[in-house]
Amino acid sequence: MRVLAAMSGGVDSAVAAARAVEAGHEVVGVHLALSRMPGTLRTGSRGCCTIEDSMDAQRAATKLGIPYYVWDFSERFKLDVVDDFVAEYQAGRTPNPCMRCNERIKFAALLERGLALGFDAVCTGHYASVSKDDAGNFELHRSLEMAKDQSYVLGVLTQEQLAHSMFPLGATASKDLVRAEADARGLSVANKPDSYDICFIPEGDTREWLRDFVPSDAGKIVDQEGNELGEHDGHVGFTIGQRKGLRIGRPAKDGKPRYVLEIRPKTNEVVVGPEAALQIDQLAGSRYSWCGKAPENAHEFFDCQVQVRAHGDTVPATAALVDGELVINLIEPFYGVAPGQTAVLYVGTRVLGQTTIDRTRSAVNAGV
């Protein structure tokens, strides 16, 4: 097969490309230039996609003896990922930009261009596995290396995208083995630290970065009954579940701490209340998709597990499509889930689908 290897400049994508070459595929390496903003040198940067990363990717491609190109996707990245991230925060939600990047850049824009150029698949260093069921339908499964499993951020992939995706690291038992393999292959990135945080926020301070994009007008801090308890200098500085820094003048009647329960951008209010109100027993979202084949009858509640953070725990749940929403009832409540986060459904190791959370229900308010 002709394979387009997405090379971030890290050890995982380099080893994934090496394995694709070793498997006999015709491999071409490509690095995605996603930002034209300053601060994209590694100095002070905690994310990926820096100038040095592109150089590391080029050195790896040269070592593997494969062609290497840099493709400028910065304009589309700004529109589909950065602008979406800002818009979600303006709406009082908490987005996951890595989900959007995988959905709209790495497995939409990149795959679209690759297919147009005659490539058969896109290869990445994600820790996940693609397989087929007995009927030939493609499925996405967790990696054997659960500590590095990245199936959650790939939950946005469709059946068509899975058919053209390769994840050579999915069956690897540990990251240490990947690093050892990179060293044995003579790849200079063998001991390169993992990237973390959001790639387009080089300093890692999301709140400070957002202040340039989201209005920071003063507003009220209120309790669940609407009583004013204090003032804030911009709702962007608050997150669901936050306890510290609320600057509320008087304690709650029961003397217990209060937490951020809701952010209301239309009225510029931050709602606070007791910790118990953060226990969520239902999630729902209208922006959903199925990762591979959809359930036989998605309009009837079926058993599954749900995960709402990239490396978070899963809890048992039931889910169904109800009036245009994917509704997820949690058997065990989650703590502090915010609209804008992504809920990914699993059945065993298989990723079933996902939805961007539009609304949540407190177990306390539901009378549980």
C-alpha positions as CSV (number, residue, x, y, z in Angstrom):
1,M,0.0,0.0,0.0
2,R,1.0,3.6,-0.4
3,V,1.0,5.0,3.1
4,L,1.2,8.7,4.2
5,A,3.0,8.7,7.6
6,A,2.0,11.7,9.7
7,M,5.3,12.6,11.5
8,S,4.9,15.0,14.4
9,G,8.6,14.9,15.3
10,G,8.0,12.6,18.3
11,V,9.2,9.1,19.0
12,D,5.8,7.5,18.5
13,S,5.2,8.7,15.0
14,A,8.8,7.9,14.0
15,V,8.5,4.3,15.1
16,A,5.1,4.0,13.6
17,A,6.5,5.1,10.2
18,A,9.5,2.7,10.6
19,R,7.1,-0.2,11.2
20,A,5.1,0.8,8.1
21,V,8.3,0.8,6.1
22,E,9.4,-2.6,7.6
23,A,5.9,-4.0,6.7
24,G,6.7,-3.4,3.0
25,H,4.5,-0.4,2.4
26,E,5.5,2.5,0.2
27,V,5.8,5.2,2.8
28,V,6.0,9.0,2.5
29,G,6.5,11.1,5.6
30,V,4.6,14.4,6.1
31,H,4.8,16.9,8.9
32,L,1.8,19.2,9.4
33,A,2.6,22.9,9.9
34,L,-0.3,24.0,12.0
35,S,0.7,27.4,13.2
36,R,2.2,30.6,11.9
37,M,2.0,32.3,15.3
38,P,5.1,33.3,17.2
39,G,6.3,31.2,20.1
40,T,6.5,28.0,18.0
41,L,10.1,27.3,18.9
42,R,10.5,24.6,21.6
43,T,11.9,27.2,24.0
44,G,9.1,27.8,26.4
45,S,6.8,25.5,24.5
46,R,5.1,22.5,26.1
47,G,3.1,21.2,23.2
48,C,4.0,19.7,19.8
49,C,4.2,21.0,16.2
50,T,7.1,23.4,16.9
51,I,9.8,24.3,14.3
52,E,12.3,21.9,16.0
53,D,9.6,19.2,15.8
54,S,9.5,19.5,12.0
55,M,13.3,19.2,12.0
56,D,13.2,16.1,14.2
57,A,10.6,14.6,11.8
58,Q,12.8,15.3,8.8
59,R,15.8,13.6,10.5
60,A,13.7,10.5,11.3
61,A,12.5,10.3,7.7
62,T,16.0,10.6,6.4
63,K,17.1,7.8,8.7
64,L,14.2,5.7,7.4
65,G,15.1,6.5,3.8
66,I,11.6,7.8,2.9
67,P,10.5,11.0,1.2
68,Y,9.5,13.8,3.5
69,Y,7.3,16.9,3.1
70,V,5.9,19.7,5.2
71,W,2.3,20.5,4.5
72,D,0.9,23.9,5.5
73,F,-2.5,23.3,7.2
74,S,-2.2,26.4,9.4
75,E,-5.2,28.2,7.9
76,R,-7.5,25.2,8.2
77,F,-6.2,24.5,11.7
78,K,-7.0,28.0,12.8
79,L,-10.5,27.8,11.5
80,D,-11.4,24.3,12.5
81,V,-9.5,24.0,15.8
82,V,-8.3,27.3,17.3
83,D,-11.4,29.3,16.4
84,D,-13.7,26.5,17.5
85,F,-11.8,26.4,20.8
86,V,-12.3,30.1,21.4
87,A,-16.0,29.9,20.4
88,E,-16.6,27.1,22.8
89,Y,-15.1,29.0,25.7
90,Q,-17.1,32.1,24.7
91,A,-20.2,29.9,25.0
92,G,-19.2,28.8,28.5
93,R,-18.2,25.3,27.5
94,T,-14.9,23.3,28.0
95,P,-13.7,21.9,24.6
96,N,-11.0,19.3,23.8
97,P,-9.0,20.7,20.9
98,C,-7.2,17.4,20.3
99,M,-10.5,15.8,19.4
100,R,-11.2,18.5,16.9
101,C,-7.7,18.3,15.5
102,N,-8.0,14.5,14.9
103,E,-11.5,14.9,13.5
104,R,-11.0,17.8,11.2
105,I,-7.2,17.9,10.4
106,K,-5.4,14.6,10.8
107,F,-8.2,12.3,9.7
108,A,-10.2,14.7,7.5
109,A,-8.0,17.3,5.8
110,L,-4.9,15.1,5.7
111,L,-6.7,11.9,4.7
112,E,-8.7,13.8,2.1
113,R,-5.5,15.2,0.5
114,G,-3.7,11.8,0.8
115,L,-6.5,9.9,-0.9
116,A,-6.6,12.6,-3.7
117,L,-2.9,12.0,-4.2
118,G,-3.3,8.2,-4.5
119,F,-2.4,7.1,-1.0
120,D,-4.3,4.2,0.6
121,A,-3.9,5.0,4.2
122,V,-2.7,7.5,6.8
123,C,-0.3,6.1,9.5
124,T,0.1,7.8,12.9
125,G,1.7,7.0,16.2
126,H,-1.5,6.9,18.2
127,Y,-1.8,4.0,20.7
128,A,-5.0,2.3,19.4
129,S,-5.9,-0.6,17.1
130,V,-8.1,-1.0,14.0
131,S,-9.6,-4.4,13.3
132,K,-12.6,-5.9,11.4
133,D,-15.6,-7.8,12.7
134,D,-16.9,-11.0,11.1
135,A,-18.9,-9.0,8.6
136,G,-15.9,-6.9,7.5
137,N,-16.9,-3.7,9.4
138,F,-14.0,-1.7,10.7
139,E,-13.7,-1.2,14.5
140,L,-11.4,0.9,16.7
141,H,-10.1,-0.7,19.9
142,R,-8.0,0.3,22.9
143,S,-4.3,-0.1,22.9
144,L,-2.7,-2.9,24.8
145,E,-0.7,-0.2,26.6
146,M,-3.6,1.2,28.7
147,A,-1.4,3.9,30.3
148,K,-0.8,5.4,26.9
149,D,-4.2,4.4,25.3
150,Q,-5.3,7.1,22.9
151,S,-8.5,5.6,21.6
152,Y,-10.5,8.3,23.4
153,V,-9.2,11.1,21.2
154,L,-9.8,9.0,18.1
155,G,-13.5,8.4,19.0
156,V,-14.5,10.9,16.4
157,L,-13.4,8.7,13.5
158,T,-16.0,7.3,11.1
159,Q,-16.1,3.9,9.4
160,E,-14.7,5.4,6.2
161,Q,-11.8,7.0,8.0
162,L,-11.0,3.8,9.9
163,A,-10.8,2.0,6.6
164,H,-7.9,4.2,5.7
165,S,-6.1,4.5,9.1
166,M,-3.1,2.7,10.4
167,F,-1.9,2.6,14.0
168,P,1.2,0.4,14.1
169,L,1.8,1.0,17.9
170,G,-1.6,-0.4,19.0
171,A,-0.3,-3.8,20.0
172,T,2.8,-2.5,21.7
173,A,2.8,-3.4,25.4
174,S,4.6,-0.3,26.7
175,K,6.1,3.1,25.8
176,D,9.5,1.9,27.0
177,L,9.5,-0.7,24.3
178,V,8.8,1.9,21.7
179,R,11.7,4.0,23.0
180,A,14.0,1.0,23.0
181,E,13.0,0.2,19.4
182,A,13.6,3.8,18.3
183,D,17.1,3.6,19.9
184,A,17.8,0.3,18.2
185,R,16.8,1.8,14.9
186,G,19.1,4.8,15.4
187,L,16.3,7.4,15.6
188,S,17.5,10.6,17.4
189,V,14.1,11.1,19.0
190,A,14.4,7.9,21.1
191,N,14.6,9.8,24.3
192,K,12.6,12.9,23.3
193,P,10.1,13.9,26.1
194,D,6.4,13.4,25.3
195,S,4.5,16.5,24.3
196,Y,1.7,17.7,26.5
197,D,-0.8,20.6,26.9
198,I,-2.4,22.4,24.0
199,C,0.0,22.9,21.1
200,F,-1.2,26.4,20.1
201,I,-0.8,27.7,23.7
202,P,3.0,27.5,24.0
203,E,3.2,28.7,27.7
204,G,0.6,26.2,28.8
205,D,-1.6,28.9,30.5
206,T,-5.0,28.4,28.9
207,R,-6.8,31.1,31.0
208,E,-4.2,33.8,30.2
209,W,-4.2,32.9,26.5
210,L,-8.0,33.1,26.3
211,R,-8.2,36.5,27.8
212,D,-7.0,37.9,24.4
213,F,-10.0,36.3,22.7
214,V,-12.9,36.0,25.3
215,P,-14.3,39.2,26.9
216,S,-13.4,39.5,30.5
217,D,-16.3,41.7,31.6
218,A,-17.1,41.7,35.3
219,G,-20.2,39.7,36.3
220,K,-22.0,38.1,39.3
221,I,-21.3,35.0,41.2
222,V,-24.6,33.5,42.3
223,D,-25.9,30.4,44.1
224,Q,-28.3,27.9,42.7
225,E,-31.3,30.1,43.8
226,G,-29.9,33.1,42.0
227,N,-28.7,35.0,45.1
228,E,-25.7,37.2,44.5
229,L,-22.6,36.1,46.5
230,G,-19.9,38.1,44.9
231,E,-18.4,39.4,41.6
232,H,-15.9,38.0,39.1
233,D,-13.7,39.7,36.4
234,G,-14.6,37.3,33.6
235,H,-16.2,33.9,33.3
236,V,-13.3,32.5,31.3
237,G,-11.3,32.3,34.5
238,F,-13.6,29.6,35.9
239,T,-14.0,25.9,35.3
240,I,-16.7,23.5,36.4
241,G,-15.6,21.9,39.7
242,Q,-13.3,24.8,40.7
243,R,-13.1,25.5,44.4
244,K,-10.3,28.0,45.0
245,G,-10.2,31.6,43.9
246,L,-14.0,32.2,44.1
247,R,-13.6,35.3,46.3
248,I,-17.0,34.8,47.9
249,G,-17.3,37.1,50.9
250,R,-19.4,35.0,53.2
251,P,-19.5,31.2,53.8
252,A,-22.3,28.9,52.9
253,K,-25.0,28.3,55.5
254,D,-23.7,24.8,56.2
255,G,-20.2,26.1,56.5
256,K,-18.9,23.8,53.7
257,P,-16.9,24.9,50.6
258,R,-18.7,25.9,47.4
259,Y,-17.7,24.9,43.9
260,V,-18.4,26.2,40.4
261,L,-21.4,24.3,39.1
262,E,-22.3,26.3,35.9
263,I,-21.1,29.1,33.7
264,R,-23.8,31.3,32.1
265,P,-22.1,33.5,29.4
266,K,-25.4,35.1,28.3
267,T,-25.9,36.6,31.7
268,N,-22.2,36.6,32.6
269,E,-23.0,34.6,35.8
270,V,-20.9,32.0,37.5
271,V,-23.1,29.6,39.6
272,V,-21.7,28.0,42.7
273,G,-23.0,25.4,45.1
274,P,-22.2,22.3,47.2
275,E,-19.8,19.6,46.1
276,A,-22.6,17.1,46.0
277,A,-24.2,19.0,43.0
278,L,-21.1,18.1,40.9
279,Q,-22.2,14.5,40.8
280,I,-23.5,14.0,37.3
281,D,-25.8,11.1,36.4
282,Q,-26.8,12.0,32.8
283,L,-25.0,13.4,29.8
284,A,-26.5,14.4,26.4
285,G,-25.4,15.9,23.2
286,S,-26.7,16.4,19.7
287,R,-23.3,16.4,17.9
288,Y,-22.6,12.7,17.9
289,S,-21.1,10.1,15.6
290,W,-20.5,6.4,15.5
291,C,-16.9,5.0,15.3
292,G,-17.5,2.2,12.8
293,K,-20.8,0.4,12.7
294,A,-23.6,1.9,14.7
295,P,-25.6,-0.2,17.3
296,E,-28.3,-2.3,15.8
297,N,-31.0,-0.2,17.4
298,A,-29.5,3.0,18.7
299,H,-32.9,4.3,19.6
300,E,-33.2,1.7,22.4
301,F,-31.0,2.0,25.5
302,F,-28.0,-0.3,25.4
303,D,-25.3,-1.2,27.9
304,C,-21.9,0.5,27.5
305,Q,-19.1,2.3,29.3
306,V,-18.4,6.0,29.0
307,Q,-15.2,8.1,29.3
308,V,-15.2,11.9,29.4
309,R,-11.4,12.6,29.7
310,A,-8.5,11.5,27.6
311,H,-6.9,9.4,30.4
312,G,-9.9,9.3,32.8
313,D,-11.8,6.3,34.2
314,T,-14.7,4.7,32.4
315,V,-18.0,4.1,34.2
316,P,-20.9,1.8,33.3
317,A,-23.8,3.4,31.5
318,T,-26.7,3.0,29.2
319,A,-27.1,5.1,26.0
320,A,-29.7,5.7,23.3
321,L,-30.7,8.3,20.7
322,V,-33.6,10.3,22.0
323,D,-35.1,13.2,20.1
324,G,-31.9,13.9,18.1
325,E,-29.6,13.6,21.1
326,L,-27.3,10.9,22.3
327,V,-28.5,10.5,25.9
328,I,-26.2,8.7,28.3
329,N,-27.4,7.5,31.7
330,L,-24.6,6.8,34.2
331,I,-24.8,3.9,36.5
332,E,-22.1,5.4,38.6
333,P,-22.1,9.3,38.6
334,F,-19.2,11.3,37.2
335,Y,-17.8,14.2,39.1
336,G,-17.6,17.7,37.7
337,V,-18.4,17.2,34.0
338,A,-18.7,20.3,31.8
339,P,-20.6,21.0,28.6
340,G,-18.1,21.0,25.7
341,Q,-16.3,17.9,26.9
342,T,-16.5,14.8,24.8
343,A,-18.2,11.6,26.0
344,V,-16.8,8.5,24.3
345,L,-18.7,5.2,24.5
346,Y,-17.0,1.8,24.7
347,V,-18.2,-1.8,24.6
348,G,-15.4,-3.7,26.1
349,T,-12.2,-2.5,24.3
350,R,-14.2,-1.3,21.3
351,V,-14.9,2.4,20.8
352,L,-18.5,2.7,19.8
353,G,-19.0,6.4,19.3
354,Q,-18.9,9.8,20.8
355,T,-20.8,13.0,21.5
356,T,-19.9,16.6,22.4
357,I,-21.7,17.1,25.7
358,D,-24.4,19.9,25.4
359,R,-26.0,19.4,28.8
360,T,-25.6,17.4,32.1
361,R,-27.9,16.5,34.9
362,S,-26.9,16.7,38.6
363,A,-27.7,13.5,40.5
364,V,-28.8,15.7,43.4
365,N,-31.2,17.7,41.3
366,A,-32.5,14.5,39.8
367,G,-33.5,13.3,43.2
368,V,-30.9,10.5,43.3
